[in-house]
Amino acid sequence: MTARSVQMCTCGMLVLCLAALTGCGGATGSGLPETVTVELPDGTTVEVDQGAGVPSLANTIWELFQTTGAGQSLPFVTISFGPEGELERFENNTIASEIFGDTIIFDGSRHNTTQKGLTYAAATFGAETSDSSGFTFEGRLSAFAGPIQAADATATAVATYDPDDPDTVVGTFSFSSRVTVSSVPEGDIDLEFGIIGHRVTD
């Protein structure tokens, strides 16, 4: 499935949630965990706090491309990292951009989407291997129709640095979403594809 297909499927799922839940009441909050356990490229696992980053990525920006049998596609997202290597935001975003717009902010707080009545909260959890040769970032996102948590999603990037080019990483990107209300059937999505990332600035 292409990045454009991801966008279309996710948009449809979230719009359906919004339509089904308009006018309903419910709980508030971000719906995001404080810690998650992530698997690193070398197979080890580590428990990671919300907002944790990868030091080698501090203050950098990277473009991610989907890889195919014919090579790499156009970039599907640009990722900005903060001073501790924490993933701060998606920019030039093509993943459900009709809902979230060009930017997704991973700060654990509620933000408006482009759809009236629909908000989201997102946070990331990052860690690197002991030899700093690779890393994993797991992003968690909760979507809300008014006060109701309508869906949640997980986006995971697992990558290693190209040993001949520290400005290139290669790995996989996976996306999984689950509708959290029984009134919206068949809204779940699971996909995975290869990626290559290029640093665009220091």
N, C-alpha and C positions, 0 to 999 in steps of 0.2 A: 504494500500500500504506500502511495506517495504521500509527501507532506501535505499536498493539497487535499488528498482524500482524508487525511487525519483531520484537517480543518473542517471539511464538510460534515464528516460523521459527528465530530464533537459539537459543532454548531447545532446540528439537528437534535442531538440528545439534550443539550442545555435549553434550547428553545422549547422543546417538548416539556421539560421539567417546569419551566417558567409558566407555560400555559396551564399545566395541570394544577399548579399550586397557588395561582393568583387568588389572593383574598384569604389564604389560610394563615393560622397563627402557629407559633412553635417556639423552640428554644433559640437562644442567642449564643454568641461565642464564635471562635475561629474554626472550630472543628479540627484543629491541627495538633499532632502529638508534640510533646516536648523532646522526645528522643526517638530514634529509629535505629535498627541494626542494618548496616549495609554490607554488601560483599564487594571486596576489592578485586582488581584484575588478577592478583596472584592467588585468589581463592580464599584468603583470610576474611574474617568478618570482624566488625567493630561496631560498638554502640556509639552513636553520634548525637550530639546535642543539636537542637534547632539553631540554625544560623552558623554552625561550624563550617570552616572553609579549608582550603588547600593552600599552604603558604607559597608554593611555587607559582600559583596563579594570581597572586596579589597584584591589584591595580592593572589588570590586563583586560583586553576585550578580544573575543574569539568569534569567528563565524563558523557555524556548523553546516555541513553539507551531507545530504543523503548519498551514500554510495550505491551504485548499481553495476550490473554487468558491463555497462558501457562507460563506466567511470563515475565521476561525481556529478550531482545535479546542481542546480542553483542553491544558494544558502537558504535554509528554512528558518534560521533564527540567529541572532547575534547576542552573545552572552557577555555581560559585564560583571567583573569581579571587584570586590572591595579591598581595603587595605590589609585585611587578614585572609584574603583569598576566599572570602565568602561570596557566594553567587547572589548578586543583588537584583538583577533584572534580566528579562528577555526583551530585546529590542528588535525591530524589523521582524516581528513575530508573524509567522504564518499558521500557527497552530490555533485553530478556533479564533482567528483574528476578527471575524464578524461579530463575535461576542466580546472578546477581551480587548480588541484594538491592537495597535502595534506594540504595546508595552505591557508586560506582566511584571509586577513588583513583588519580590519575595521577602517581605518584611514581617509576615505574621499578622498584619492588620487587614481590616476590611477595606476594599476599594470598589468603586463603581465600575461596571462594565459599560459597553455601548448600548446595552439593552435595559430599558426602563424597568426598575424593580428587581434587577438581578445584580448581585454583588459577589465578590470572591475574596478569599483570603488565601495566601500562598506563603510557603516557607521552604527552605532547602536545608539539606544535611550533607556535608561533604567530608571526605577523608582521603588520605593518600597512602600508598604502600610505604613500608619501612625504608625502602631505598629511593623513594620519591620518583620512581619510574612510571607510575600510573596513579589513577585516582577514580573515585566514584562520587557522583552527586545524585542525590535523590530529592526530587521536588515533590512536595505534597500540596494539593490545591483542593479547597472546598468551595463549592458554588452554592449561593443562597438565593431563593426566591422570597423576598421579604425576609422574615425571621426564620424561615424553614431552610434547613440544609437539604438541598435538592440533589446534589451529586458530589462525589469526591473523585480525585484523580491522582495518579502517581506517574511522574516522568523521571526516568533514570538514565543517566549517561555514565558508561563505564569505558575508560579510555587509557591508553598508554602513550607516552611520548615516543615519537620517531627517534631512534637512537642516532640518526644522521642529521636530524633537523629538530631542535628543541622548540621551534615555532609551529610544529605540526603534531597533532594527536590523532590516533586511529582507535576506533572502538565500536560500540553499539549504543543505540538509543531505543528505549522501550517506553511505551505509553499504555496505561491501563486506567479505565474510568469505570465507576460504578454509580448507578442511580441509587439513591438512598431512600426512595419512597416507593412503596409497592404499587402505587397508581400509575407508574410510568414503566411499562414493560419494555424489554428488548433495547435498553439504552446503554448496555455495557459494551466497552470497546477494549480490545487487546491487540497490540501490534509491536513489532520489533524490526529494526533495520540497521544496517551498517552505517557508520558515519566517519567522516574525516573533518578535523577542525584545524583552522589556520588562525594564528595570532595576527590581529590587525593593528594593534598598538601596544606600547609598553606603558 
